[in-house]
Amino acid sequence: MPVPDDLMTAFASLDRARLTRMSESARVQQLDARQALLDYTEALWQDVRRAGERPAVGEKYQALATVREVARALTAVAFDAVYDRPPS
């Protein structure tokens, strides 16, 4: 099941507020950590696709799809905080 938009929006608001109170180096560390998680989940996604599976279809890879979506959202918030972009 996909992560509901309202849940991600509510969390992003809290996350963004915390990130803005952190030092610049701490924000960069957060972005680096989140990017590593995103890279890992994207690699898993590609592994599944190379195995001939379709991870975006059905329930078999729902956990992977959900974690991938969350990792993307977390990374986007940290990117915006590091590069001082307003939330979208």
CYANA upper distance limits for C-alpha pairs under 8 A (distance plus 0.5 A):
  1 MET  CA     59 GLU  CA      8.48
  1 MET  CA     62 GLN  CA      6.82
  1 MET  CA     66 THR  CA      7.49
  2 PRO  CA     62 GLN  CA      8.49
  2 PRO  CA     65 ALA  CA      8.03
  2 PRO  CA     66 THR  CA      6.31
  2 PRO  CA     69 GLU  CA      8.28
  3 VAL  CA      7 LEU  CA      7.55
  3 VAL  CA      8 MET  CA      7.54
  3 VAL  CA     66 THR  CA      6.87
  3 VAL  CA     69 GLU  CA      7.83
  3 VAL  CA     70 VAL  CA      7.92
  4 PRO  CA      8 MET  CA      7.05
  5 ASP  CA      9 THR  CA      6.51
  6 ASP  CA     10 ALA  CA      6.52
  7 LEU  CA     11 PHE  CA      6.66
  8 MET  CA     12 ALA  CA      6.36
  8 MET  CA     70 VAL  CA      8.30
  8 MET  CA     73 ALA  CA      7.87
  9 THR  CA     13 SER  CA      6.75
 10 ALA  CA     14 LEU  CA      7.22
 11 PHE  CA     15 ASP  CA      6.49
 12 ALA  CA     16 ARG  CA      6.28
 12 ALA  CA     73 ALA  CA      8.35
 12 ALA  CA     74 LEU  CA      7.96
 12 ALA  CA     77 VAL  CA      7.07
 13 SER  CA     17 ALA  CA      6.74
 14 LEU  CA     18 ARG  CA      6.85
 15 ASP  CA     19 LEU  CA      6.61
 15 ASP  CA     77 VAL  CA      7.97
 16 ARG  CA     20 THR  CA      6.64
 16 ARG  CA     77 VAL  CA      6.89
 16 ARG  CA     78 ALA  CA      7.93
 16 ARG  CA     81 ALA  CA      7.28
 17 ALA  CA     21 ARG  CA      7.18
 18 ARG  CA     22 MET  CA      7.16
 19 LEU  CA     27 ARG  CA      6.61
 19 LEU  CA     78 ALA  CA      7.76
 19 LEU  CA     81 ALA  CA      6.99
 20 THR  CA     27 ARG  CA      8.40
 20 THR  CA     81 ALA  CA      6.99
 22 MET  CA     26 ALA  CA      6.42
 22 MET  CA     27 ARG  CA      6.70
 23 SER  CA     27 ARG  CA      6.78
 24 GLU  CA     28 VAL  CA      6.76
 24 GLU  CA     82 VAL  CA      7.56
 25 SER  CA     29 GLN  CA      6.69
 26 ALA  CA     30 GLN  CA      6.72
 27 ARG  CA     31 LEU  CA      6.74
 27 ARG  CA     78 ALA  CA      7.39
 27 ARG  CA     81 ALA  CA      7.53
 27 ARG  CA     82 VAL  CA      6.42
 28 VAL  CA     32 ASP  CA      6.62
 28 VAL  CA     78 ALA  CA      8.41
 28 VAL  CA     82 VAL  CA      6.69
 29 GLN  CA     33 ALA  CA      6.61
 30 GLN  CA     34 ARG  CA      6.54
 30 GLN  CA     78 ALA  CA      7.11
 31 LEU  CA     35 GLN  CA      6.43
 31 LEU  CA     75 THR  CA      6.71
 31 LEU  CA     78 ALA  CA      5.62
 31 LEU  CA     79 PHE  CA      6.61
 31 LEU  CA     82 VAL  CA      7.96
 32 ASP  CA     36 ALA  CA      6.69
 33 ALA  CA     37 LEU  CA      6.91
 34 ARG  CA     38 LEU  CA      6.64
 34 ARG  CA     71 ALA  CA      7.21
 34 ARG  CA     74 LEU  CA      7.07
 34 ARG  CA     75 THR  CA      5.73
 34 ARG  CA     78 ALA  CA      8.25
 35 GLN  CA     39 ASP  CA      6.46
 35 GLN  CA     71 ALA  CA      8.43
 35 GLN  CA     75 THR  CA      6.46
 36 ALA  CA     40 TYR  CA      6.64
 37 LEU  CA     41 THR  CA      6.74
 37 LEU  CA     71 ALA  CA      6.97
 38 LEU  CA     42 GLU  CA      6.52
 38 LEU  CA     68 ARG  CA      7.17
 38 LEU  CA     71 ALA  CA      5.65
 38 LEU  CA     72 ARG  CA      6.72
 38 LEU  CA     75 THR  CA      7.80
 39 ASP  CA     43 ALA  CA      6.60
 40 TYR  CA     44 LEU  CA      6.80
 41 THR  CA     45 TRP  CA      6.66
 41 THR  CA     64 LEU  CA      7.75
 41 THR  CA     67 VAL  CA      7.77
 41 THR  CA     68 ARG  CA      6.06
 41 THR  CA     71 ALA  CA      8.24
 42 GLU  CA     46 GLN  CA      6.73
 42 GLU  CA     68 ARG  CA      7.35
 43 ALA  CA     47 ASP  CA      6.62
 44 LEU  CA     48 VAL  CA      6.80
 44 LEU  CA     64 LEU  CA      8.41
 45 TRP  CA     49 ARG  CA      6.85
 45 TRP  CA     55 PRO  CA      7.34
 45 TRP  CA     64 LEU  CA      7.80
 46 GLN  CA     50 ARG  CA      6.51
 47 ASP  CA     51 ALA  CA      6.76
 48 VAL  CA     52 GLY  CA      7.31
 48 VAL  CA     53 GLU  CA      6.11
 48 VAL  CA     54 ARG  CA      7.71
 48 VAL  CA     55 PRO  CA      7.07
 49 ARG  CA     53 GLU  CA      5.52
 49 ARG  CA     54 ARG  CA      6.37
 49 ARG  CA     55 PRO  CA      7.28
 55 PRO  CA     60 LYS  CA      7.94
 55 PRO  CA     61 TYR  CA      5.80
 55 PRO  CA     62 GLN  CA      8.06
 55 PRO  CA     64 LEU  CA      8.33
 55 PRO  CA     65 ALA  CA      7.60
 56 ALA  CA     61 TYR  CA      7.80
 56 ALA  CA     62 GLN  CA      8.23
 56 ALA  CA     65 ALA  CA      7.28
 57 VAL  CA     61 TYR  CA      8.33
 58 GLY  CA     62 GLN  CA      7.74
 61 TYR  CA     65 ALA  CA      6.77
 62 GLN  CA     66 THR  CA      6.58
 63 ALA  CA     67 VAL  CA      6.68
 64 LEU  CA     68 ARG  CA      6.48
 65 ALA  CA     69 GLU  CA      6.67
 66 THR  CA     70 VAL  CA      6.73
 67 VAL  CA     71 ALA  CA      6.49
 68 ARG  CA     72 ARG  CA      6.67
 69 GLU  CA     73 ALA  CA      6.82
 70 VAL  CA     74 LEU  CA      6.60
 71 ALA  CA     75 THR  CA      6.52
 72 ARG  CA     76 ALA  CA      6.65
 73 ALA  CA     77 VAL  CA      6.86
 74 LEU  CA     78 ALA  CA      6.85
 75 THR  CA     79 PHE  CA      6.49
 76 ALA  CA     80 ASP  CA      6.69
 77 VAL  CA     81 ALA  CA      6.74
 77 VAL  CA     87 PRO  CA      8.16
 78 ALA  CA     82 VAL  CA      6.59
 79 PHE  CA     83 TYR  CA      6.56
 80 ASP  CA     84 ASP  CA      5.96
 80 ASP  CA     85 ARG  CA      5.15
 80 ASP  CA     86 PRO  CA      7.26
 80 ASP  CA     87 PRO  CA      7.56
 81 ALA  CA     85 ARG  CA      6.95
